[in-house]
């Protein structure tokens, strides 16, 4: 363990600040509430600082931070799914993220296939909107402006699309 670098608070703050815009976009791509996404972001930073000595190299900071963020977002989604049935399961989120460069294990390949099948059942316009929303730095507000929708209509549309995907995925998985 003597090869593990020592991290100063100043280094951590600089590394975090450099990663913050992408981290915020990543979290907001799933958590639409600005307040909730900020809460999750604060949890991520707190956990990262508490566990900074586990980071093996400074070059791995951003992927390591995003791993923490992914876990916190999934915990948030699990909590929210218990409150309302309209959000995607953590497994479905994992598969959706994998389409955008977050690794999914081989055991989840069937879930990824189900997600692909379900995405293909959406209209091309809805596919485009959903996948566009999950690009870095894209917000509901941006999509609303582009489509000429209100932000609330865009949020309702996103919730409807997620509900359709979740229902389709559960149906496919129930049949396998």
N, C-alpha and C positions, 0 to 999 in steps of 0.2 A: 504494500500500500504506500510505500515511500515515494513512488512515482507520481502519486496523485498531487496535482498542483494545489497550492494554498490560494484561497479566494478571499479577496478583500471586499468589504462592503462597497467601496467605490467601483471596483471592477464589476461586481454584480449589478449595481445600479446602471452602469453604462451598457452592459450587455442586455439587460432587461429593456432599457429605453430604446436600444437599437431594434429589439424584437417586438416591441409593444404594438406598433401599427398592424403587423401581420397577425399577432396574437389576438388583438381585438377583433380583427376581421374574421379570423378563424372561429372565435367564440360566438360572434354575432351571426355567423352563417347558420347557426343552429338555434341559438337563444335570441329570440327577437326582442325581448324586453331589454331596454337599455339598462334599467336598474338591475335586473337579474344578471345580465351579462357582466356588468361591472362588479357585482358581488362575486361571481365565479372568477373573474380576472384577479380580484384581490386574494381569493383563496389560493389561486395558482401561484401568485407571487410569494405569498406567505409560506406555502409548502416548499416552493423552490428554495427560498432562503434557508428554511429549516434543514433541508436535505442537501444543501449545496456541496457538502463534502463527499457526497456519493457520485458527483459528476467526475468522470474519469479524465476528461480533457476539456479545455476551454473551447475548442473547436466544435464540440458536441453540444454546446449550451442550447442552441435554438431547438434542435430535434428533441433534446431532453425536456426542455420547457414545454414544447408542444405535446409531448407524451403525458406530462402532468396535466396539461389543459384538456387533452382528450379524455382522460380519466375523470376529471372534475365535471366536464360537460356531460359525460355519460351518467355520472351519479346524479346530476341535476335532472337529466331527462328521465331517469328511472323514478325519481321523486315526483316529477310532474306527471308522469304516466299513471302513477297511482291516483293522482288527483283528477285527471281527465284522460279519457281513452283516445283522444285525438292526436296524440303525439306518436312518433315512430318509436319502436323499441330500441334499446341500446344496440342490439344486434343489427337491426336495419340501418341505424345510423353508421355503424362500423362499416357495413357493406357500402353505403353511399359514399362515405369518406374514402373508401378504398378506390373508388372510381377516380378520385382526385388525389392519389399518391399517398394515402395512408395504408399501410400494409394490413392485410387480412390474412389470418391463418388458414391453412388448408381445410380445417374442419368447418370453416364458414363459407366455403366455396358454393355450397348449395344455396345459402342465403343470398350470396351475390348473384347467382343465376336467377333466383326468384326476383330479386330487385330489378335485374335487367329485363326480365320478362314483363314485369309490372310496369316499368318505365315505358316499354314499347307499346303498351296498351293505352297509354295516355295520348291525347292528340299531339301532333308535332308542336303546336304552339305551347301547350302546357309542358311538354318535355323541355322545350327551350327555356321557358320561364323558370322552371324548377332547377335545371342545371345551371342556368345563368346566376340564379340566386346563391348558389354554392361556390361561386368563384370568389377569390380573395377580393376584399374591399367592395363587394357589391351588396347594397342594402335594399330593403323593401322600398324605401323612398326613391332610390334610383330606378328601380323597375317600374314603380308607379308613374314616375315622370315620363319614362320611355314609352309606356303603354297608354298614357293618358288616364290612368286610374287614380282613385284616391288611395292614400296609404292604408286606410282600413279595408278597402276592397282588396288590395294586394295581400294584406295579412290574412283576410278570410280565404282568399284563393289559395294561398300557400297552405293554410291549415286544411282546406278541402283536399288539396293534392296529396298532402302527407297522409290524411285519413284514407284516401283511395289506395295509396301505395301500401299502407299498413294492412288494410283489409285484404288486398290482393296477395300480399306476401303470406299472411296468415292462412289464407285459403290454399295457396300452393303448398305451404309447409304441412298443412293438415292433410293434404292428399298424398304426401310422400311417405 
